Amino acid sequence: MASKNLELIGMSIKDFTNLLNASKEDREILFREAHLIPTYKKLDELSLASVFLSSLTMIEEFRNLFCKEIGLSRIGYLKAYTEVSFPKTTIYDESSIKKGPLRVDGLLLQIAGGKIKDGVLFEMKMGSQEVNSRQINTYLNLAKELKIPRLVSISNQFVPSPTDYPVEIQRTNSVSLYHFSWRYIITLGSILLTDNDLNISDPDQVKIMREVMSFFNHPNAAVNTFDSMSREWSELVEGVRARKEFSKNNPCLAVAIQDWIQEEQDLALKMSDKLGVMVDCNKRQYKTMQERVEAEKRQIIEKEILESQFRIKNAVSTLNVQAYLGTRRVVCCVEVRIPQDKKTASARLNWLKRQIDACKLKDEKTFSSIESGLWLNAMVKGRMANPKELYSSYEQLLEESKNCDVKSVRISYEKDLAARFTQNKKFIEEYEKLVLAFYSVLVQNLKNWEETPPKMNIREAVELASSEANIDFTKNSTIPTTPS
């Protein structure tokens, strides 16, 4: 029996959508969804450059957010160009057989009052391609010759902050250098499409932003997350556990630390996507990536630990995450201010205990998954050694804190990853899972105690105001009065 002819006109959009989503054997329509920016064919870095730069010229909020990152003023408007070369400059592409003029992937110009006020050169890398020192140093020289004050590179390499750089560079004072991962760019767009105070106001620009995000999230764009530590990570952890002595010049230290930093940034971006606000993991005490790497080397050699700091808007404190290489443990920690207007330590601690109990009720399943590794550390004024007990031994913490001036409490979640700590992919999977669980079930629900302003007796204040209103200011005054 012949099937009934398919009639689209007059069909509800809901029924039409169901047809599109039908199983393979029941499908009556074969289709490919139309996109403003197609991804059917193989892409290259110039495709990424063209989409990214043109989107900055069309979407105001995206432009403002990115320009703020690189210190570019928002006055005037932007013009974008790709595959730009300057044949008359003295900087040539020495790696090319033809030794022709150096070509940059992108040029962004800021124009106001009919004049070019500022500019940025761009170097884009795609997939597994990485920026290299020689090429970037050459681009810095080109920017310096052209008096363009900024150079931006974008690749799948992660850095803690756009002002950090993934490879060693001979920096110049006349050109500011920035680096972004493609995941960072996607996160900026994702935040703009999340319900917050950064939303794109123009509905047409929202549609364009969604198309841009669809393009960058397509597999052909080859935008990667950081999903595997290197073999040097395993070598370092096993060496520390075997009490092997590492010198600062041991190459596995630098590679393992770079892995840790890249995973730190990748996790920060994933959290930013979920929260709708940018999570900052930049350790501000270090001016360059190289300076931080050297500091982390000292931490490994002296204390056998690596540490990350995640600053999240309105969280009770910075979220600190430490990896103890020798014991293969990961520790997440925040510090909560507790009421100082309560006289006893037990009253102060019980205030926090009620908050934690409320967190447990909100998500009992996730809470139970971390409860066995949850610790409370009461921070006592004037003491170095502070009472610390498992959350399950809360009564013991109360006993140890009796008659103490407790100012705050550090809440930590500790987990032994055992063999998974040295497994390149499994470590990242477990590390991210425990950090996100700790944040979602506890940190995002905790509040600091805030000191209230001093109280006033309303009746006395009204009586005082009334009495002052009746004062005769002409008595005992040096100001001359007008005769009646």
Secondary structure, DSSP 8 states (H G I E B T S, - for coil): --------TT--HHHHHHHHTS-GGG---------SS--SS---HHHHHHHHHHHHHH-HHHHHHHHHHHT---SSEEEEEEEEE-TTSS-B-TTSTT--B-EEEEEEEEEETTEEEEEEEEEE--TT----HHHHHHHHHHHHHHT--EEEEEES---SSTTS-SS----BTTBEEEEEEHHHHHHHHHHHTSSSTT--S-HHHHHHHHHHHHHHHSGGG---------HHHHHHHHHHHTT----TT-HHHHHHHHHHHHHHHHHHHHHHHHHTS--B---TT-SSHHHHHHHHHHHHHHHSEEEEEEB-TT-SS-EEEEEETTTTEEEEEEEEE--SSSSSHHHHHHHHHHHHHHHHHH-HHHHHHHGGGEEEEEEETT-SS--EEEGGGHHHHHHHTTT--EEEEEEEEEEE-GGGGGSHHHHHHHHHHHHHHHHHHTGGG------------HHHHHHHHHHHHT--TTTT-SS-----
